Amino acid sequence: MSKDLTKRTTLLDESPPFVPESPELMTVLIEVPPGEGIPPHRHSGPLSAYILEGEMIFELEGQPERLVRAGEAVFEPGGDVIHYQTTNNRPDTWLRFLATMLMVPGQPMQTLVSAEELEQRRGRRAPRPS
């Protein structure tokens, strides 16, 4: 009988605040060009992401922005929470990450947030670095 030589490393251990009823599961590879980012948005359900390459500036509503590097993982609760930043922090390489989401059936994986809503909710955003 051979030994189990498998190595397991826990990167993320979260309890989602909710799981949509009869959710759809989607895993996508997202690639962001050097210095670019995804506009403020939200997801219909919880999401986890694993950074394959590059560095991401990651900011959720109510949390300070933080730098996430290749080999690290992040979690979003989804629902009403605004995801302010998914920005490629590097000017010289693409940001590549795998995102796995539990989505509300029939809803898009990502919904952009309007400038008006951002203004209405500005008090929920963590203080910006100076």
Disulfide bonds with the S-S distance in Angstrom:
none
